[in-house]
Amino acid sequence: MDIVDSQIHFGPGGTGAVLAQMDALGIQACLVDEFWGLETWGPGYTLPNGTFRPTRPTVELAAALHPDRFAYVARVERLDPEVLGLIRIAGDDPNARAIRMIPAVTATETDAFAAGGYDDIFAVADDAGMPVFLFIAGHVELMPRYLKAFRGVTFIVDHCGMPMEAGIGMPDADRPDGAAAHPGPQVAYFDQVLKLAEHPNVLLKWSHAQGMFGELDYPSPGLIPHLRRAIDAFGVDRIMWASDHGGNQTGETWTQLLHYLLDSDGVTQEEKAWLFGRTVRTALDWARDT
């Protein structure tokens, strides 16, 4: 089976170790969001207006050396004065398969998203032919206006679209303590996520499900009924698996994050072919062995 992990994180000096793990697990390719941790939000640098501009030196080199094994998402920030140009540049790079934005991280960005503040960004993504991964945890009801306005853009909802895992803190400059810890899990919210299925240009990234649904005991058989609801709503051709290896915060190993689903008898082999590779390759126009 062609297994593609549609989100991992790794940083400097990690390419060889990641390749060895991929080979051991039978993972053909990985889509990487280079991220060195919440402590620094690096790699990158702070602009004069205070906005952090992410960079991705490790994965750009990894993808240049191993284009059949690695591609990346270009994470960009709305308040970067060059954000539109950065999207166009990413669109010219054959190893950049999408952009990624994280409007649910702060209340300011969530409010801007709700007010239409991402229109110019998505218009340029449409023009550049770039799919958009969105971290919009617990705020998916804000998406339909964009899904209707930018029907040519493929949107992929990160981490099941669900509110964050219990106790996970995210930076939020709008709070005096500097962080907002989500109570999670909020399983009933999945009904809101499933409503997105009526829009044909939105896909779902099946990741962080253990924490989002409160099913932490490997192999987490209680996740399969939730996944079946997603398959029934979206179709398996609009759902992609990701481990979020390097960013997973509930303790599972990369092996466990793969095999709880790969070994499940609650999902057919044909469905697994889509979940583990065919969906992400189709959505991102990412042919095998290119």
C-alpha positions as CSV (number, residue, x, y, z in Angstrom):
1,M,0.0,0.0,0.0
2,D,1.2,3.5,-0.8
3,I,1.2,5.2,2.6
4,V,1.6,8.9,2.7
5,D,1.5,10.8,6.1
6,S,-0.2,14.1,5.4
7,Q,1.4,15.9,8.4
8,I,4.5,15.5,10.3
9,H,6.9,18.0,11.9
10,F,10.7,17.7,12.2
11,G,13.6,20.0,12.4
12,P,17.4,20.5,12.0
13,G,19.4,17.3,11.6
14,G,16.3,15.1,11.5
15,T,16.1,14.0,7.9
16,G,18.1,10.8,8.2
17,A,16.3,9.6,11.3
18,V,12.9,10.4,9.8
19,L,13.7,8.5,6.6
20,A,14.8,5.5,8.7
21,Q,11.6,5.6,10.6
22,M,9.6,5.9,7.4
23,D,11.3,2.9,5.9
24,A,10.7,0.8,9.1
25,L,7.0,1.7,9.1
26,G,6.5,1.3,5.3
27,I,5.6,5.0,4.8
28,Q,6.4,6.1,1.3
29,A,6.2,9.8,1.7
30,C,5.5,12.6,4.2
31,L,4.0,16.1,3.9
32,V,6.0,18.2,6.3
33,D,5.1,21.4,8.2
34,E,8.5,22.3,9.6
35,F,7.9,23.3,13.2
36,W,10.4,23.2,16.1
37,G,7.9,23.6,19.0
38,L,5.6,25.9,20.8
39,E,8.5,27.4,22.7
40,T,9.9,29.3,19.7
41,W,7.3,28.7,16.9
42,G,10.4,28.4,14.8
43,P,12.1,28.3,12.5
44,G,11.6,31.8,11.3
45,Y,12.0,35.4,12.4
46,T,10.0,38.3,13.7
47,L,9.2,41.1,11.3
48,P,9.2,44.9,12.2
49,N,5.4,44.8,12.6
50,G,5.7,42.0,15.2
51,T,4.5,39.2,12.9
52,F,6.4,35.9,12.9
53,R,7.5,34.7,9.4
54,P,8.0,30.9,9.4
55,T,10.8,29.4,7.3
56,R,11.5,25.8,6.5
57,P,15.2,25.2,5.9
58,T,15.3,21.5,6.9
59,V,12.4,20.3,4.8
60,E,13.3,22.4,1.8
61,L,16.7,20.6,1.8
62,A,15.1,17.2,2.5
63,A,12.6,17.6,-0.4
64,A,15.3,18.8,-2.7
65,L,17.4,15.7,-1.9
66,H,14.5,13.2,-1.6
67,P,11.6,14.6,-3.7
68,D,9.9,11.2,-3.8
69,R,9.8,11.0,0.0
70,F,9.1,14.6,1.2
71,A,7.0,17.6,0.2
72,Y,6.0,20.5,2.4
73,V,3.3,23.0,3.3
74,A,4.3,26.7,3.4
75,R,2.9,28.1,6.6
76,V,2.1,31.8,6.2
77,E,0.6,34.5,8.4
78,R,-2.2,36.9,7.5
79,L,-0.4,39.9,8.9
80,D,2.9,39.3,7.1
81,P,3.1,42.3,4.7
82,E,4.5,39.9,2.0
83,V,2.0,37.1,2.5
84,L,0.5,37.3,-1.0
85,G,3.9,37.1,-2.6
86,L,5.0,34.3,-0.3
87,I,2.0,32.3,-1.5
88,R,2.9,32.9,-5.2
89,I,6.5,31.9,-4.5
90,A,5.3,28.6,-2.9
91,G,3.1,28.0,-5.9
92,D,6.1,28.0,-8.1
93,D,8.0,25.5,-6.0
94,P,7.2,21.9,-7.1
95,N,8.0,20.6,-3.5
96,A,5.5,23.0,-1.9
97,R,2.1,21.2,-2.2
98,A,-0.1,23.6,-0.2
99,I,-0.1,26.5,2.2
100,R,-1.1,26.2,5.8
101,M,-2.8,28.8,8.0
102,I,-3.7,28.6,11.7
103,P,-6.4,31.1,12.4
104,A,-7.8,29.3,15.4
105,V,-4.6,29.9,17.5
106,T,-5.6,33.3,18.7
107,A,-8.9,35.1,19.3
108,T,-7.7,38.0,17.1
109,E,-7.1,35.7,14.1
110,T,-10.3,33.8,14.7
111,D,-12.2,37.1,14.7
112,A,-10.4,38.2,11.5
113,F,-11.3,34.9,9.9
114,A,-14.9,35.4,10.8
115,A,-14.9,38.9,9.4
116,G,-13.6,37.9,6.0
117,G,-10.1,39.0,6.6
118,Y,-8.7,36.0,4.7
119,D,-10.4,36.8,1.4
120,D,-7.3,38.3,-0.3
121,I,-5.2,35.3,0.8
122,F,-7.6,32.7,-0.5
123,A,-8.0,34.6,-3.8
124,V,-4.2,34.4,-4.4
125,A,-4.1,30.8,-3.3
126,D,-6.8,30.2,-5.9
127,D,-4.8,32.0,-8.6
128,A,-1.7,30.1,-7.6
129,G,-3.4,26.7,-7.6
130,M,-2.5,26.1,-4.0
131,P,-4.6,24.0,-1.7
132,V,-5.1,25.4,1.8
133,F,-4.7,23.5,5.1
134,L,-6.6,25.2,7.9
135,F,-6.1,24.8,11.6
136,I,-9.6,26.0,12.5
137,A,-10.1,23.8,15.6
138,G,-13.6,24.3,17.0
139,H,-14.5,27.0,14.6
140,V,-15.5,25.2,11.4
141,E,-18.9,26.9,11.3
142,L,-16.9,30.0,10.1
143,M,-15.8,28.2,6.9
144,P,-18.8,28.1,4.6
145,R,-18.6,31.7,3.5
146,Y,-15.0,31.0,2.2
147,L,-16.0,27.6,0.8
148,K,-18.7,29.3,-1.3
149,A,-16.6,32.3,-2.3
150,F,-13.5,30.3,-3.4
151,R,-14.9,27.2,-5.0
152,G,-11.7,26.7,-6.9
153,V,-9.6,26.3,-3.7
154,T,-9.2,22.9,-2.1
155,F,-9.5,23.4,1.7
156,I,-8.2,20.7,4.1
157,V,-9.5,21.0,7.7
158,D,-6.7,20.0,10.1
159,H,-7.1,17.6,13.0
160,C,-10.7,16.5,12.4
161,G,-11.8,20.2,12.8
162,M,-12.4,19.5,16.5
163,P,-11.7,21.6,19.6
164,M,-8.3,20.9,21.0
165,E,-7.4,18.1,23.4
166,A,-7.8,18.6,27.1
167,G,-5.2,20.8,28.7
168,I,-3.5,21.8,25.5
169,G,-2.5,25.4,25.8
170,M,-2.0,27.7,22.7
171,P,-0.5,31.2,22.7
172,D,-3.2,33.9,22.8
173,A,-2.1,37.5,23.1
174,D,-5.7,38.5,23.9
175,R,-5.6,36.8,27.3
176,P,-3.7,38.3,30.2
177,D,-2.1,34.9,31.2
178,G,-0.9,34.5,27.6
179,A,-2.5,31.1,27.0
180,A,-5.8,29.4,26.5
181,A,-6.1,25.8,27.6
182,H,-8.9,24.0,25.9
183,P,-11.2,21.8,28.0
184,G,-11.8,19.0,25.4
185,P,-12.9,16.5,24.4
186,Q,-16.2,17.9,22.9
187,V,-17.4,15.0,20.9
188,A,-20.8,16.6,20.1
189,Y,-19.0,19.2,18.1
190,F,-18.3,16.7,15.4
191,D,-21.8,17.3,14.1
192,Q,-20.6,20.8,13.1
193,V,-17.6,19.3,11.2
194,L,-19.8,16.9,9.3
195,K,-22.0,19.7,8.0
196,L,-19.0,20.9,6.0
197,A,-19.4,17.8,3.8
198,E,-22.1,19.5,1.7
199,H,-19.3,21.7,0.2
200,P,-17.4,19.7,-2.4
201,N,-14.1,21.7,-2.1
202,V,-13.4,20.8,1.6
203,L,-11.6,17.7,2.8
204,L,-10.9,16.4,6.3
205,K,-7.5,15.5,7.8
206,W,-8.0,12.6,10.2
207,S,-5.4,13.4,12.8
208,H,-5.3,14.0,16.6
209,A,-8.4,11.9,16.8
210,Q,-7.3,10.1,20.0
211,G,-7.3,13.4,21.9
212,M,-10.1,15.1,20.1
213,F,-12.5,12.3,20.9
214,G,-11.1,11.2,24.2
215,E,-10.0,7.7,23.0
216,L,-6.5,7.4,24.4
217,D,-6.3,3.6,25.0
218,Y,-4.4,2.1,22.0
219,P,-5.6,0.8,19.6
220,S,-8.5,3.2,20.3
221,P,-11.3,1.1,18.8
222,G,-13.8,3.8,19.8
223,L,-12.5,6.0,17.1
224,I,-13.8,3.9,14.3
225,P,-17.5,4.8,14.7
226,H,-16.5,8.5,14.4
227,L,-14.4,7.8,11.3
228,R,-17.3,5.9,9.8
229,R,-19.5,8.9,10.3
230,A,-16.9,11.0,8.5
231,I,-16.7,8.5,5.6
232,D,-20.4,8.4,5.3
233,A,-20.6,12.2,5.2
234,F,-17.6,13.2,3.1
235,G,-16.8,10.0,1.2
236,V,-13.4,8.3,1.9
237,D,-11.9,10.1,-1.1
238,R,-12.2,13.4,0.9
239,I,-10.4,12.1,4.1
240,M,-6.7,11.8,4.6
241,W,-4.8,10.3,7.5
242,A,-2.0,12.1,9.3
243,S,0.0,11.1,12.4
244,D,1.3,14.6,13.2
245,H,4.5,12.8,14.3
246,G,6.6,15.4,16.0
247,G,3.6,17.4,17.1
248,N,1.3,14.8,18.6
249,Q,0.6,15.7,22.2
250,T,-1.2,12.7,23.6
251,G,1.8,10.3,23.8
252,E,1.2,7.8,21.0
253,T,4.3,6.6,19.0
254,W,4.4,7.0,15.3
255,T,3.9,3.2,15.0
256,Q,0.7,3.4,17.1
257,L,-0.6,6.4,15.2
258,L,-0.3,4.4,12.0
259,H,-1.3,0.9,13.1
260,Y,-4.4,1.7,15.2
261,L,-6.1,2.4,11.8
262,L,-4.0,0.4,9.4
263,D,-4.7,-2.8,11.4
264,S,-8.4,-2.0,12.1
265,D,-11.0,-4.5,10.7
266,G,-13.6,-1.7,10.9
267,V,-12.2,-0.1,7.7
268,T,-12.0,-1.9,4.3
269,Q,-8.7,-2.3,2.4
270,E,-10.1,0.0,-0.4
271,E,-11.0,2.7,2.2
272,K,-7.5,2.4,3.7
273,A,-6.0,2.9,0.3
274,W,-7.7,6.3,0.1
275,L,-7.1,7.3,3.7
276,F,-3.4,6.4,3.7
277,G,-2.4,7.8,0.4
278,R,-4.8,8.2,-2.5
279,T,-6.7,11.1,-1.0
280,V,-3.7,13.3,-0.2
281,R,-2.0,12.5,-3.5
282,T,-5.2,13.3,-5.5
283,A,-6.0,16.5,-3.5
284,L,-2.4,17.9,-3.8
285,D,-1.7,16.6,-7.3
286,W,1.2,14.7,-5.8
287,A,2.1,11.8,-8.1
288,R,4.0,8.9,-6.6
289,D,7.7,8.6,-7.4
290,T,8.0,12.0,-9.0
